Amino acid sequence: MDYYQILGVERSASTDQIKVVYRRLAMKYHPDKNPGDKQAEERFKQISEAYAVLSDPKKRAQFD
């Protein structure tokens, strides 16, 4: 799974850029905004997992 692709950012993206993109996508796919939409819920989980890895310098270094 390519976390950069999930968030739609370049590998050189800064932590701040990743945060901005994450917030935008999280709001779009949040289960409360898409009740009953299993695809949106799954996408939200992927986005959250990607952000958890890429926002942590140690985890990001392991992923890269």
N, CA, C and O atoms as a GROMACS GRO file, in nm:
protein
  256
    1MET      N    1   0.085  -0.117   0.000
    1MET     CA    2   0.000   0.000   0.000
    1MET      C    3   0.090   0.124   0.000
    1MET      O    4   0.179   0.138   0.084
    2ASP      N    5   0.065   0.213  -0.094
    2ASP     CA    6   0.146   0.335  -0.105
    2ASP      C    7   0.072   0.450  -0.038
    2ASP      O    8  -0.025   0.503  -0.093
    3TYR      N    9   0.117   0.488   0.080
    3TYR     CA   10   0.050   0.592   0.157
    3TYR      C   11   0.054   0.728   0.087
    3TYR      O   12  -0.038   0.807   0.100
    4TYR      N   13   0.160   0.753   0.014
    4TYR     CA   14   0.168   0.880  -0.060
    4TYR      C   15   0.059   0.885  -0.168
    4TYR      O   16  -0.004   0.989  -0.189
    5GLN      N   17   0.038   0.774  -0.234
    5GLN     CA   18  -0.064   0.767  -0.338
    5GLN      C   19  -0.204   0.782  -0.277
    5GLN      O   20  -0.290   0.848  -0.335
    6ILE      N   21  -0.226   0.720  -0.163
    6ILE     CA   22  -0.356   0.730  -0.096
    6ILE      C   23  -0.391   0.876  -0.067
    6ILE      O   24  -0.504   0.919  -0.087
    7LEU      N   25  -0.292   0.951  -0.019
    7LEU     CA   26  -0.316   1.092   0.012
    7LEU      C   27  -0.301   1.182  -0.110
    7LEU      O   28  -0.344   1.297  -0.108
    8GLY      N   29  -0.240   1.130  -0.215
    8GLY     CA   30  -0.222   1.210  -0.336
    8GLY      C   31  -0.115   1.316  -0.322
    8GLY      O   32  -0.128   1.426  -0.374
    9VAL      N   33  -0.008   1.282  -0.249
    9VAL     CA   34   0.103   1.376  -0.231
    9VAL      C   35   0.232   1.315  -0.284
    9VAL      O   36   0.243   1.194  -0.299
   10GLU      N   37   0.329   1.401  -0.312
   10GLU     CA   38   0.461   1.357  -0.356
   10GLU      C   39   0.539   1.304  -0.236
   10GLU      O   40   0.510   1.338  -0.121
   11ARG      N   41   0.637   1.221  -0.263
   11ARG     CA   42   0.722   1.168  -0.155
   11ARG      C   43   0.800   1.279  -0.085
   11ARG      O   44   0.840   1.264   0.030
   12SER      N   45   0.820   1.390  -0.154
   12SER     CA   46   0.894   1.502  -0.096
   12SER      C   47   0.804   1.599  -0.018
   12SER      O   48   0.852   1.702   0.028
   13ALA      N   49   0.676   1.566  -0.004
   13ALA     CA   50   0.582   1.656   0.065
   13ALA      C   51   0.623   1.675   0.210
   13ALA      O   52   0.668   1.582   0.277
   14SER      N   53   0.607   1.798   0.258
   14SER     CA   54   0.639   1.828   0.397
   14SER      C   55   0.528   1.775   0.488
   14SER      O   56   0.418   1.742   0.442
   15THR      N   57   0.558   1.768   0.616
   15THR     CA   58   0.459   1.723   0.714
   15THR      C   59   0.338   1.816   0.713
   15THR      O   60   0.224   1.770   0.726
   16ASP      N   61   0.361   1.946   0.697
   16ASP     CA   62   0.250   2.041   0.692
   16ASP      C   63   0.162   2.018   0.569
   16ASP      O   64   0.040   2.026   0.578
   17GLN      N   65   0.224   1.990   0.455
   17GLN     CA   66   0.147   1.963   0.334
   17GLN      C   67   0.062   1.837   0.351
   17GLN      O   68  -0.054   1.832   0.310
   18ILE      N   69   0.121   1.736   0.411
   18ILE     CA   70   0.049   1.611   0.435
   18ILE      C   71  -0.069   1.635   0.528
   18ILE      O   72  -0.177   1.579   0.507
   19LYS      N   73  -0.050   1.717   0.628
   19LYS     CA   74  -0.156   1.748   0.724
   19LYS      C   75  -0.274   1.818   0.656
   19LYS      O   76  -0.389   1.785   0.682
   20VAL      N   77  -0.245   1.914   0.569
   20VAL     CA   78  -0.350   1.988   0.497
   20VAL      C   79  -0.431   1.893   0.409
   20VAL      O   80  -0.554   1.897   0.409
   21VAL      N   81  -0.362   1.808   0.335
   21VAL     CA   82  -0.429   1.713   0.246
   21VAL      C   83  -0.511   1.614   0.328
   21VAL      O   84  -0.624   1.582   0.292
   22TYR      N   85  -0.454   1.565   0.437
   22TYR     CA   86  -0.526   1.470   0.523
   22TYR      C   87  -0.656   1.531   0.574
   22TYR      O   88  -0.761   1.467   0.567
   23ARG      N   89  -0.650   1.652   0.625
   23ARG     CA   90  -0.771   1.716   0.679
   23ARG      C   91  -0.879   1.732   0.572
   23ARG      O   92  -0.997   1.708   0.598
   24ARG      N   93  -0.838   1.771   0.453
   24ARG     CA   94  -0.934   1.788   0.343
   24ARG      C   95  -1.000   1.654   0.308
   24ARG      O   96  -1.122   1.646   0.294
   25LEU      N   97  -0.919   1.550   0.293
   25LEU     CA   98  -0.973   1.419   0.258
   25LEU      C   99  -1.055   1.358   0.372
   25LEU      O  100  -1.157   1.294   0.347
   26ALA      N  101  -1.010   1.377   0.495
   26ALA     CA  102  -1.082   1.323   0.610
   26ALA      C  103  -1.222   1.384   0.619
   26ALA      O  104  -1.319   1.314   0.649
   27MET      N  105  -1.232   1.512   0.594
   27MET     CA  106  -1.364   1.577   0.598
   27MET      C  107  -1.453   1.524   0.485
   27MET      O  108  -1.573   1.503   0.505
   28LYS      N  109  -1.394   1.502   0.369
   28LYS     CA  110  -1.471   1.454   0.254
   28LYS      C  111  -1.524   1.312   0.275
   28LYS      O  112  -1.639   1.283   0.239
   29TYR      N  113  -1.443   1.225   0.332
   29TYR     CA  114  -1.479   1.083   0.344
   29TYR      C  115  -1.522   1.041   0.484
   29TYR      O  116  -1.544   0.922   0.508
   30HIS      N  117  -1.535   1.134   0.576
   30HIS     CA  118  -1.572   1.100   0.714
   30HIS      C  119  -1.707   1.027   0.716
   30HIS      O  120  -1.800   1.067   0.646
   31PRO      N  121  -1.717   0.920   0.796
   31PRO     CA  122  -1.843   0.844   0.803
   31PRO      C  123  -1.965   0.928   0.841
   31PRO      O  124  -2.076   0.898   0.797
   32ASP      N  125  -1.947   1.030   0.922
   32ASP     CA  126  -2.060   1.115   0.959
   32ASP      C  127  -2.113   1.195   0.840
   32ASP      O  128  -2.231   1.231   0.837
   33LYS      N  129  -2.028   1.222   0.742
   33LYS     CA  130  -2.070   1.295   0.622
   33LYS      C  131  -2.121   1.201   0.514
   33LYS      O  132  -2.183   1.244   0.416
   34ASN      N  133  -2.095   1.072   0.531
   34ASN     CA  134  -2.135   0.970   0.433
   34ASN      C  135  -2.199   0.851   0.503
   34ASN      O  136  -2.149   0.739   0.494
   35PRO      N  137  -2.310   0.873   0.573
   35PRO     CA  138  -2.371   0.763   0.649
   35PRO      C  139  -2.414   0.648   0.557
   35PRO      O  140  -2.480   0.668   0.455
   36GLY      N  141  -2.374   0.528   0.597
   36GLY     CA  142  -2.412   0.409   0.521
   36GLY      C  143  -2.327   0.381   0.398
   36GLY      O  144  -2.351   0.281   0.330
   37ASP      N  145  -2.231   0.464   0.369
   37ASP     CA  146  -2.145   0.446   0.251
   37ASP      C  147  -2.019   0.370   0.293
   37ASP      O  148  -1.925   0.428   0.347
   38LYS      N  149  -2.020   0.240   0.267
   38LYS     CA  150  -1.908   0.155   0.309
   38LYS      C  151  -1.778   0.190   0.236
   38LYS      O  152  -1.670   0.179   0.294
   39GLN      N  153  -1.788   0.233   0.111
   39GLN     CA  154  -1.667   0.270   0.036
   39GLN      C  155  -1.602   0.394   0.096
   39GLN      O  156  -1.480   0.401   0.108
   40ALA      N  157  -1.684   0.491   0.133
   40ALA     CA  158  -1.631   0.613   0.195
   40ALA      C  159  -1.568   0.580   0.330
   40ALA      O  160  -1.464   0.636   0.366
   41GLU      N  161  -1.630   0.489   0.404
   41GLU     CA  162  -1.576   0.449   0.534
   41GLU      C  163  -1.441   0.380   0.518
   41GLU      O  164  -1.348   0.407   0.594
   42GLU      N  165  -1.430   0.293   0.420
   42GLU     CA  166  -1.303   0.223   0.394
   42GLU      C  167  -1.195   0.322   0.350
   42GLU      O  168  -1.080   0.313   0.392
   43ARG      N  169  -1.234   0.416   0.264
   43ARG     CA  170  -1.139   0.518   0.217
   43ARG      C  171  -1.092   0.603   0.335
   43ARG      O  172  -0.974   0.637   0.343
   44PHE      N  173  -1.183   0.637   0.426
   44PHE     CA  174  -1.148   0.715   0.544
   44PHE      C  175  -1.045   0.639   0.629
   44PHE      O  176  -0.950   0.699   0.680
   45LYS      N  177  -1.064   0.510   0.644
   45LYS     CA  178  -0.969   0.428   0.722
   45LYS      C  179  -0.831   0.427   0.656
   45LYS      O  180  -0.729   0.438   0.724
   46GLN      N  181  -0.829   0.415   0.524
   46GLN     CA  182  -0.701   0.417   0.452
   46GLN      C  183  -0.631   0.552   0.467
   46GLN      O  184  -0.510   0.557   0.490
   47ILE      N  185  -0.707   0.659   0.456
   47ILE     CA  186  -0.653   0.794   0.470
   47ILE      C  187  -0.596   0.813   0.610
   47ILE      O  188  -0.487   0.869   0.626
   48SER      N  189  -0.669   0.766   0.710
   48SER     CA  190  -0.624   0.780   0.849
   48SER      C  191  -0.496   0.700   0.874
   48SER      O  192  -0.405   0.748   0.942
   49GLU      N  193  -0.490   0.580   0.820
   49GLU     CA  194  -0.370   0.497   0.835
   49GLU      C  195  -0.250   0.562   0.767
   49GLU      O  196  -0.140   0.565   0.822
   50ALA      N  197  -0.272   0.614   0.647
   50ALA     CA  198  -0.165   0.680   0.573
   50ALA      C  199  -0.113   0.801   0.650
   50ALA      O  200   0.008   0.821   0.660
   51TYR      N  201  -0.203   0.879   0.705
   51TYR     CA  202  -0.162   0.997   0.781
   51TYR      C  203  -0.087   0.957   0.908
   51TYR      O  204   0.011   1.022   0.945
   52ALA      N  205  -0.132   0.852   0.974
   52ALA     CA  206  -0.066   0.806   1.097
   52ALA      C  207   0.080   0.771   1.069
   52ALA      O  208   0.168   0.799   1.151
   53VAL      N  209   0.106   0.710   0.956
   53VAL     CA  210   0.243   0.671   0.921
   53VAL      C  211   0.324   0.792   0.874
   53VAL      O  212   0.436   0.814   0.921
   54LEU      N  213   0.268   0.870   0.782
   54LEU     CA  214   0.346   0.978   0.721
   54LEU      C  215   0.364   1.099   0.811
   54LEU      O  216   0.453   1.181   0.787
   55SER      N  217   0.281   1.113   0.913
   55SER     CA  218   0.295   1.228   1.003
   55SER      C  219   0.396   1.202   1.115
   55SER      O  220   0.437   1.295   1.185
   56ASP      N  221   0.435   1.077   1.133
   56ASP     CA  222   0.532   1.040   1.236
   56ASP      C  223   0.668   1.020   1.168
   56ASP      O  224   0.683   0.929   1.086
   57PRO      N  225   0.766   1.103   1.201
   57PRO     CA  226   0.897   1.094   1.132
   57PRO      C  227   0.961   0.955   1.138
   57PRO      O  228   1.021   0.912   1.039
   58LYS      N  229   0.950   0.885   1.249
   58LYS     CA  230   1.010   0.752   1.260
   58LYS      C  231   0.939   0.651   1.171
   58LYS      O  232   1.003   0.574   1.100
   59LYS      N  233   0.805   0.652   1.175
   59LYS     CA  234   0.728   0.560   1.091
   59LYS      C  235   0.747   0.592   0.943
   59LYS      O  236   0.756   0.502   0.860
   60ARG      N  237   0.754   0.721   0.913
   60ARG     CA  238   0.773   0.762   0.773
   60ARG      C  239   0.908   0.715   0.722
   60ARG      O  240   0.919   0.670   0.608
   61ALA      N  241   1.011   0.726   0.804
   61ALA     CA  242   1.145   0.681   0.764
   61ALA      C  243   1.146   0.530   0.738
   61ALA      O  244   1.211   0.484   0.645
   62GLN      N  245   1.075   0.454   0.820
   62GLN     CA  246   1.066   0.310   0.799
   62GLN      C  247   0.991   0.278   0.670
   62GLN      O  248   1.029   0.189   0.594
   63PHE      N  249   0.885   0.353   0.645
   63PHE     CA  250   0.804   0.331   0.524
   63PHE      C  251   0.884   0.364   0.399
   63PHE      O  252   0.880   0.291   0.300
   64ASP      N  253   0.957   0.476   0.404
   64ASP     CA  254   1.036   0.518   0.287
   64ASP      C  255   1.148   0.419   0.264
   64ASP      O  256   1.226   0.435   0.171
   0.00000   0.00000   0.00000
